[in-house]
Amino acid sequence: MSGILRRHDHETVPATATWSWWGAVAVLLVAYATGHLIRLLLLNAQTSPTGLVALRALAELIWIGVVAAWLGLRRTGWAAAFGRPARAWPEVRDGAVFGWILYGVTALCVALPVSWLMGLALDRDVVLRKVLPPELSAGGWLLAAALALVVAPAAEELLFRGVLFPALRDRFGLVTGVAGSAAAFGLAHYLPGDPVDVVATIAAATALGVGLAIQYERRGTLVAPLSAHIAFNLLGLAIFVRP
C-alpha cells in the first residue's frame, strides 16, 4: 500500500518509507542482536541492580546507533519519511493522552486477563514480575527514569514504528504493518523467567505496539507515538514507585 494518504493537522500527506521491508527487518535483527550480545557479554561482570538497568540502557542505545548508522547510508529524504509535524505541541498533547489511555487498556484488557488465565491453566497464584530490579540506589532510580522516559522510547519508536512499520505497511498493507511491527515489538520484550511473566509481558508489549502503530498512522508523524510511549512509561513508572 505504498503512498497511503493520511490526515495530519488538517492536511493530507503522503506516507512512504524510503527503504525496503527486508532492509528494515535486517537492520532490526542486527540492532537487536548487537545490543543484546554486548549486554550478555557484560552481564556476568555486573550484577548490581543499577548495573542491570545500565546494561538495558546500553543495549537500546546500541539499537539507536545501529539504526542511525544504517539510515546515514540511505539516500537523502529518509528523515522526512518519519513525518515532520506542522506544529509539535498538538502531536505531543495528543500522544500523551493516547498513551495514558493505552496504559489502562493494555493493563486491564491484556496483561491482567492473560496473567489470570495463565494462573488458572497452571493452577497457581500469579504475582506479576517487577519491571525494574528491586533495591535501586538513588542513582539507579535516576538511570531507570532516563531509560524509561528517554532511551527506551527513542530506540523503540525509531526501530519498530519509524523503520519497520512503514516498510511493512507500504509493501504488504496496513494490517500486516501493524501486526508485524507489533509482534516484533512484543518479542523484543522477552526476558527469560516465569512462563506467566513471559507470556503476559509479551502480550502486553504486543498490544502496546498495535496502539502505537495506529497512533503513528493516525497522526502521520513519529512525534505522536513517541509522546504516547513516554506518557505510557511515565504512568507505569509512577505506579511502580508509589508508596
N, C-alpha and C positions, 0 to 999 in steps of 0.2 A: 504493500500500500504506500509506495513512495509518493511523496508530495501531498500527504494528507494535509488538509487545511484545518486550522484550529482557531477558535475565538480567543483573543488575548487583548485585554484592555481596550475593548470596543473595536479592535481591528482583526481582520483575518490574515494570518501569517503562515507561510509555508514551514513545514517541519520535516527536514530531511537530513539524515546522517551523511557525513562525507566520508564514511568508511564502510567496509563490508561487514556483514554479520559474522563471517568466520574470523575476520580480523578482530572484532570485538570479543568473540569467545576466546580467541588465542591470547589476547592481552589480559583478559580476566584470569585465565588459568596461570599465565606466567606471573602476574602480580600476586595472586593468592599463594601460589607455590613458593615464590621467592620470600614473601613476607613471613609465612609460617615456617618455612625451612630455617630461616635465620632465627626466628623465635624459638624453635625447638632446639637449635644448636646452643642457644644461650640459656635455655630453661634450667639445665642441671646446675649451672653456676649461680642461679638466682632463685631463691625460694621464699624470700620475704614477701608479704602482701603487697607492699609498694613496688617491689621489683616485678611482681607478676603483672601489675597494672601497667608498668612501664614497658614491659615486653609486648603487651597487647597494643599499646600506643605505637610502639616501634613497627610492629607488623603492618599496621594500617598506614603509617607514614611511608613505608616502603611501597604500599599499593599506590599512593599518590605519586611517588617518584617514578614508578614504572609506567603508569598511565601518562604522566606528564611528558616523559621521555618519548613514549610512543606517539603521542599527539604532536610533539615537536617535529616528528619526522613526516607528519601528514602535510598535505598541501594547505595553503592558507585558506582560511574560512571556517576551520573546524570550530573555533570559539563561537561563531555566530550560530552554529547548529544547536548550541545549548540554550539559545533564546536570550535575547537582550531585552529586558523589560523597559517599556517607555518610562515607567516610574517604579522604583524598587519598593517603596513603602507598601502599596497595596498588595504586592506579592508576599511580602514579609508578614503582613497582618493576616491575610487570607490563609497563608500557610500555617501560621501559629494556631489559629482557631481550628483549622482542619487537623493539625497534629494532636491537639488536645482531645478532640472528638475521636480521632483514630485510636488514641490510647485506651479510652473507655471501651470502644467496640472490640479492640484486639484482646483486652484483658477479660472482659465479661463474656464475649461471644466465641472466643477461640481458646485462649490459654487455660482458663478455669474449666470449661467443659471438657477439653481434651485431657487435662490432668485428672478430672473426676472420672471420666470413662476409663482411663488407663488404670486408675486406682481400683475401680470395680473389676476390671479384667484381671488384675494381679492380686485382688483380694487383700489390699493393704491400704493403710492411710497414706496420704500423699502430702508431702511438705515441699513446696517449690524451692528450688535452689536459689541461693543468694546470687545476685548478678555480679557483685563485687566481692573480693576477698574480705573476710572479717578482720577486725582489729587493725584497720589502716591508721597510720600516723596522720598528723595534720597535713604534712606534705603529700602523703598518699592520697588524701581526700582532694586536695587541690589538683593533683595529677589525674585522679579519676574524673573530676569535673571537667578538666580540659579534654580528656579522652571522650567523654560522653557528649560534650557540647560543641567541640571544635573538630577534633581529629576524626572521630568515627563518622559523624555526619558528612564531613567534607570528602573523606575517602570513599565512603559507601555510595553517596549520591553521584560522585564523579564516575565511579566504575559501573554501578548497576543501573542507575537511571540515565546518567549522562551519556555513557558509551554503549552499554549493552541494550537497553530498552529500545531506543530509536532504530538501532541497526536491525534488531529482530522484527520490530513493527513494520519498518519500511519494506522488508523482504517478505515477511510471512503474514502480516496483518496485525491489527491491534490486539486481538485476543491472545495470539501467540506471543506478542511482545510483552504484554502484561504478565502472562503466565510464566514465560521463560525467565524473564528478569526477576520475578518474584521468587520462583523456585531456586534460582541461583543465589539470591539474597538469603533465603531461608537456610540453604545448605551451608553457606559461608558462616552461619552462626552455630554450626555444630561444635560441641565440645564433649569429649568422652565423659561418661558418668552414668548416673542412674537412668534407666530407659525412660521413665516418666519425664524426667527433666529434659532429656534429649528430644523426645517427641514434642513435648509442649513448647520448648524453645524454638524448634524449627517451624512448627505450625504457626506460632505467633509471629515469628520473623517473616514467614511467607505471607501471612495476611497483611502485615505492615508493608511489605514490598508491593503487594497489589494496590493498597491505598496510595502509596507514594507515586507509583507509576501512573495511576489515574489522575492524581493531582498534577503531575508533570504534563500529561496530555491535556488536561482541562485548562491549565494556565499558560502553557506554551513556553515556559522558562524554567530552568533548573533552580532558580532562586526560590520558587514556591515549594517544591518538595524538600529542598534544603532547610528552609524555615520550618516546615512541618516536622522534619526529622529532629531538629534541635528542640522544638517545643515538646515533642513526644518524649525525648530523652530527659528533658528538664523536669517534666512531670513525674517520670519514673524515678529520677534521682531524688526529687523532693519527697516522694512517698517512701523511698528506701531509707532515707536518713531521718525520717520523722522520729521523735522520741517514742 
